[in-house]
């Protein structure tokens, strides 16, 4: 998973969610939603897209409808649907595998179905895994960031289905960052990895169904597949998650709330350099920027003076309970998004690095080099080493962000034929 040391460093279980009183309350009083999920549209169709087909399902605890019923259970009970296999991405189908750990293929004791691992010996379904299937269904909630591994899993599964002659069916879900935001560089070939698998910007402004449509053309997959997207109803590109009226089930341990993807993009790259707390190990994952011997008021003043739209930085002091600064009092800022649809998320990482250097004399790259750390994951997440080299040479955050503009605008044009929503 993207930023796996941070976004996904603890296991999360469906059982734990079901045990929580807040989950139970939400399940018993599901609100009226403005947006209907792809899995709900499928059910409203009477599951006709799956009629007579033997299907496999790629899912995890985030694959639920607005009543918090899992797609796994819905499909098992659906009339005329033959669910015969499950496929586990990072963390597994129940979210019970810690971040970065291999997911084992096994038989699910709850359902009796075979579970094929897509985060173990292989990250692409093998022909053996696909034997006996007519279609593979995908229902996972991603974060709208390229480095979150679920869309990597999706594209590789599409390629495998294309090779095997199977249909691939995406039950579409909202992009929690909205459908208008496009930020960051594209991927250079030598930095392609599971956290930068596809030629899309770091923040790409597409639903998973739209990503699938984009990947399935133009030679982006070696083996394009027969693709069916069950679209959302009522979703608009201007919507971030809080606008959808839908409940949020953690996509991974440190993405606990519907606003969490905003924070993940805004500070996650900082976590890959080290030397700075981003709230992981405290109660505010991805929501802080702090370090020892930093004056929180000075850092807040520096960042707020930059006039970044839609975000306010509030002074904060805290003591992490695990991680690099365990039991050490550190100072910094907490991020508050006042207009989340317009805040320049990716840029915040680099403005923060610049501000830390100006306020506290902290050169995090120099400190990492002194500690003999590598920048391998930072470069992979960025999809290039150009960002790091520019930062190390002293280029300003504003100048670095400006270099993305041409590719961002080109992608905005390139994606147009694949958009499903106004």
C-alpha positions in Angstrom: 0.0 0.0 0.0 1.2 3.6 -0.5 3.2 4.9 2.4 2.9 1.4 3.8 5.0 2.3 6.9 2.5 4.9 7.7 -0.9 4.5 6.0 -1.1 0.8 6.6 1.2 -0.1 9.5 -1.4 -1.9 11.6 -4.0 -4.6 10.8 -7.6 -3.6 10.6 -10.4 -6.1 10.9 -14.0 -6.2 9.9 -14.7 -7.8 13.2 -13.2 -4.8 15.1 -15.4 -2.5 13.1 -18.5 -4.5 13.8 -17.7 -4.5 17.5 -17.4 -0.8 17.7 -20.5 1.0 19.0 -20.2 3.8 16.5 -20.2 1.2 13.7 -23.3 -0.4 15.1 -25.1 3.0 15.4 -24.2 3.9 11.9 -25.5 0.5 10.6 -28.8 0.9 12.4 -29.4 4.4 11.2 -27.9 4.6 7.7 -28.6 8.1 6.4 -30.2 9.0 3.2 -27.4 9.3 0.6 -27.1 11.5 -2.3 -24.8 9.1 -4.0 -25.6 5.5 -4.9 -22.6 3.2 -5.1 -21.9 0.9 -8.0 -22.6 -2.1 -5.8 -26.1 -0.6 -5.0 -26.8 0.1 -8.7 -25.9 -3.6 -9.4 -28.4 -4.7 -6.8 -31.0 -2.3 -8.1 -30.5 -4.0 -11.5 -31.3 -7.4 -9.9 -27.6 -8.4 -10.5 -28.4 -8.8 -14.2 -24.7 -8.0 -15.1 -23.7 -11.1 -13.2 -26.6 -13.4 -14.3 -25.4 -16.9 -15.3 -21.7 -16.0 -14.7 -19.2 -17.7 -12.4 -17.5 -14.8 -10.7 -14.6 -14.0 -8.5 -14.5 -10.9 -6.2 -11.6 -8.6 -5.3 -12.6 -6.8 -2.1 -11.8 -6.0 1.5 -13.7 -4.3 4.4 -14.1 -1.1 2.5 -16.2 -2.9 -0.1 -19.6 -2.1 1.5 -22.8 -0.4 0.5 -24.4 2.6 2.2 -26.0 0.2 4.8 -22.5 -1.1 5.6 -23.3 -4.6 4.1 -20.3 -6.1 2.6 -20.3 -6.9 -1.2 -18.9 -10.3 -0.3 -22.1 -11.1 1.7 -24.4 -9.4 -0.7 -23.1 -11.4 -3.7 -23.2 -14.6 -1.8 -26.9 -14.1 -1.0 -27.9 -12.6 -4.4 -30.2 -14.7 -6.6 -28.6 -16.1 -9.7 -25.1 -15.0 -8.7 -22.4 -17.7 -8.6 -19.6 -16.4 -6.4 -16.9 -19.0 -6.5 -13.7 -17.3 -5.6 -12.3 -14.4 -3.6 -9.1 -12.4 -4.3 -7.2 -10.6 -1.5 -5.3 -7.3 -2.1 -2.9 -5.9 0.4 -4.2 -6.5 4.0 -6.4 -9.4 2.7 -10.2 -9.7 2.2 -10.9 -9.1 5.9 -8.1 -6.5 6.5 -6.5 -8.8 9.0 -3.0 -8.8 7.5 -0.5 -6.1 8.7 0.9 -3.6 6.2 3.5 -4.9 3.9 3.0 -8.5 5.0 2.3 -11.1 2.4 -1.3 -12.2 2.1 -1.6 -16.0 1.9 -3.8 -18.0 -0.4 -6.2 -20.1 1.6 -9.7 -21.4 2.0 -11.9 -18.9 3.8 -13.3 -20.6 6.9 -16.4 -18.3 7.0 -17.6 -18.8 3.5 -15.7 -22.0 2.4 -14.5 -20.1 -0.7 -11.0 -20.2 -2.0 -9.0 -16.9 -1.4 -6.3 -16.1 -3.9 -3.6 -13.7 -2.7 -2.8 -10.7 -4.9 -0.2 -9.5 -2.4 2.1 -12.4 -1.9 3.9 -14.6 -4.4 2.2 -12.6 -7.2 0.3 -9.3 -7.5 -1.4 -10.3 -10.7 -3.9 -13.1 -10.9 -2.4 -16.3 -12.4 -4.2 -18.4 -15.1 -4.7 -21.0 -12.4 -6.5 -18.5 -10.1 -8.8 -17.6 -12.9 -9.8 -21.1 -13.9 -13.5 -21.7 -13.9 -14.4 -18.0 -13.8 -16.4 -16.0 -16.4 -15.8 -12.6 -14.7 -13.8 -10.9 -12.0 -15.6 -8.2 -9.9 -13.8 -5.4 -8.2 -15.1 -3.4 -5.2 -12.4 -1.6 -3.2 -12.3 2.0 -1.9 -9.1 3.8 -2.9 -7.9 7.2 -1.8 -7.5 9.0 -5.1 -3.7 8.9 -4.8 -1.7 7.0 -7.4 0.5 5.4 -4.8 -2.4 3.7 -2.9 -2.0 0.1 -4.2 -5.6 -0.8 -4.9 -5.6 0.7 -8.4 -2.4 -1.1 -9.1 -4.1 -4.4 -8.1 -7.1 -3.4 -10.3 -5.0 -2.7 -13.4 -2.9 -5.9 -13.1 -6.1 -7.9 -12.6 -7.6 -6.3 -15.7 -4.6 -7.3 -17.7 -4.8 -10.9 -16.4 -8.5 -11.0 -17.4 -7.7 -9.7 -20.9 -5.1 -12.4 -21.3 -7.5 -15.1 -20.1 -10.5 -13.8 -22.0 -12.5 -13.0 -18.9 -14.8 -10.0 -18.2 -13.7 -7.5 -15.6 -16.5 -5.7 -13.7 -15.8 -2.5 -11.6 -18.4 -1.6 -9.0 -17.6 2.1 -9.1 -16.9 4.2 -6.0 -16.4 7.9 -5.4 -12.9 9.4 -5.5 -12.7 10.9 -1.9 -10.6 13.8 -3.2 -13.2 14.7 -5.8 -13.0 14.4 -9.6 -11.6 17.8 -10.5 -8.2 17.8 -8.6 -5.2 16.8 -10.7 -1.8 17.2 -9.0 1.8 16.1 -9.4 4.2 14.5 -11.9 3.7 11.5 -14.1 5.7 8.3 -13.7 9.2 7.8 -15.3 9.7 4.2 -16.4 12.7 3.5 -14.1 10.6 4.5 -11.1 7.6 2.4 -12.0 6.5 0.2 -9.0 3.5 -1.0 -7.2 3.1 2.5 -5.7 3.4 4.2 -9.1 2.2 1.6 -11.5 0.3 3.7 -14.1 1.0 6.8 -16.2 -1.4 9.1 -14.2 -0.5 12.0 -12.0 0.0 11.6 -8.3 -3.6 12.9 -7.7 -5.6 11.9 -10.8 -9.2 13.1 -10.2 -10.9 9.9 -11.5 -13.1 7.2 -9.9 -11.8 3.7 -10.0 -14.2 3.0 -12.9 -12.8 5.9 -14.8 -9.2 4.7 -14.1 -10.2 1.3 -15.5 -11.6 2.9 -18.7 -8.4 4.9 -19.1 -6.1 1.9 -18.5 -8.0 -0.3 -20.9 -7.1 1.8 -24.0 -4.0 3.2 -25.7 -1.7 0.3 -25.0 -1.6 1.0 -21.3 -2.3 -2.6 -20.6 -0.6 -5.4 -22.6 -3.9 -7.3 -22.6 -7.0 -5.0 -22.6 -10.0 -6.8 -21.2 -13.8 -6.8 -21.7 -14.6 -4.1 -19.2 -17.9 -3.3 -17.6 -18.2 -0.4 -15.2 -21.3 -0.3 -13.0 -21.5 3.5 -12.5 -22.4 5.6 -9.5 -25.6 7.6 -9.4 -25.7 11.1 -8.1 -22.0 11.7 -7.9 -20.5 15.0 -9.2 -16.9 15.8 -9.9 -16.9 18.6 -7.3 -17.8 16.2 -4.5 -15.2 15.2 -1.9 -16.2 12.3 0.4 -18.0 14.4 3.0 -20.4 15.6 0.2 -21.5 12.1 -0.7 -23.6 11.3 2.4 -21.9 7.9 2.5 -20.4 6.2 5.5 -16.6 5.6 5.4 -15.0 2.3 6.4 -11.3 2.6 6.9 -9.5 1.7 3.6 -6.4 1.0 5.8 -5.5 1.6 9.5 -4.4 5.2 9.2 -7.1 6.2 6.7 -9.9 6.0 9.3 -12.2 8.8 8.2 -13.6 10.2 4.9 -11.3 13.2 5.1 -8.2 11.1 5.8 -7.3 10.8 2.1 -6.9 14.6 2.0 -4.4 14.5 4.8 -2.6 11.4 3.4 -1.8 13.3 0.2 -0.8 16.5 2.0 1.8 15.0 4.3 2.5 11.4 3.2 5.6 12.2 1.2 7.1 13.9 4.3 6.8 10.5 6.0 8.9 8.9 3.4 11.9 11.2 4.1 11.8 10.9 7.9 12.8 13.3 10.6 9.3 14.7 10.8 6.2 13.4 12.6 3.0 13.4 10.5 0.8 12.3 13.3 1.2 8.6 12.8 2.0 7.2 16.2 -0.3 9.8 17.7 -4.1 10.3 17.4 -4.0 12.4 14.2 -2.5 10.3 11.4 -1.4 12.4 8.5 -2.8 15.5 10.1 0.3 17.0 11.6 3.8 18.3 10.7 6.0 18.3 13.8 9.5 17.7 15.0 11.7 18.2 18.1 12.8 21.8 18.9 10.3 23.3 16.5 8.5 26.5 17.6 4.8 25.6 16.7 3.7 29.2 16.5 6.6 30.2 14.2 5.9 27.2 11.9 2.2 28.0 11.8 2.9 31.6 11.0 5.3 30.7 8.2 2.9 28.2 6.6 -0.2 30.4 6.9 1.7 33.4 5.4 2.1 31.4 2.2 -1.6 31.9 1.4 -2.3 28.3 0.4 -6.0 28.2 -0.3 -8.4 26.0 1.6 -6.1 25.1 4.5 -5.2 26.6 7.9 -2.2 25.5 10.0 -2.8 25.6 13.8 0.1 25.5 16.3 0.3 22.1 18.1 2.5 20.4 20.7 2.2 16.6 21.4 4.0 13.5 22.5 3.8 10.5 20.1 3.1 7.1 21.8 5.2 5.1 19.2 7.5 5.8 16.3 10.7 7.8 15.9 9.7 10.4 18.5 8.1 8.0 21.0 7.5 9.8 24.4 9.2 13.0 23.2 7.5 16.3 23.2 7.5 17.8 19.7 6.1 21.0 18.2 4.5 21.8 14.9 1.2 22.3 13.3 -2.1 20.6 12.7 -3.8 20.9 9.3 -7.4 22.0 9.0 -9.0 22.0 5.6 -11.5 24.9 5.3 -12.2 24.3 1.6 -11.0 20.8 0.9 -12.0 20.7 -2.7 -9.6 23.6 -3.6 -6.6 23.1 -1.2 -3.3 22.2 -3.0 -2.7 19.0 -1.3 0.5 17.6 -2.8 2.2 21.0 -2.6 1.8 21.1 1.2 4.5 18.4 1.6 7.1 20.7 -0.1 5.9 23.9 1.5 6.3 22.2 4.8 9.9 21.1 4.0 10.7 24.6 3.1 9.1 26.1 6.2 10.9 23.7 8.5 14.2 24.8 7.0 13.4 28.5 7.4 11.9 28.3 10.9 14.0 25.6 12.6 17.0 25.2 10.3 15.9 21.6 9.6 17.2 20.2 6.3 15.4 16.8 6.3 17.2 15.6 3.2 20.6 16.4 4.6 19.7 14.7 7.9 18.5 11.6 6.0 21.8 11.4 4.1 23.8 11.8 7.3 21.8 8.9 8.8 22.5 6.9 5.6 18.9 6.6 4.6 17.9 6.0 1.0 15.3 8.0 -0.9 14.1 4.9 -2.8 10.5 5.0 -1.6 10.2 8.8 -1.8 11.3 8.6 -5.5 9.0 5.7 -6.2 6.0 7.5 -4.7 6.8 10.6 -6.7 7.3 8.5 -9.8 10.5 10.4 -10.5 13.7 11.6 -8.8 13.3 15.1 -10.3 11.3 16.3 -7.3 13.9 15.2 -4.8 16.8 16.6 -6.8 15.0 20.0 -7.1 14.4 20.1 -3.4 18.0 19.2 -2.6 19.2 21.9 -5.0 17.3 24.5 -3.1 14.4 25.1 -5.5 11.4 26.6 -3.9 8.2 24.7 -3.3 6.3 27.1 -5.6 8.8 26.5 -8.4 8.6 22.7 -8.1 4.8 22.7 -8.1 4.8 25.0 -11.2 6.8 22.4 -13.1 3.9 20.0 -12.9 1.4 22.3 -14.7 2.0 21.2 -18.3 1.6 17.5 -17.5 -1.4 18.2 -15.3 -3.1 20.1 -18.1 -2.3 17.4 -20.7 -3.7 14.7 -18.5 -6.8 16.8 -17.9 -7.3 16.7 -21.7 -6.3 13.1 -22.1 -8.7 11.8 -19.5 -11.8 13.4 -21.1 -13.0 10.5 -23.2 -13.0 8.2 -20.1 -15.1 10.4 -17.8 -18.4 9.0 -16.6 -19.7 11.9 -14.5 -20.5 15.6 -15.1 
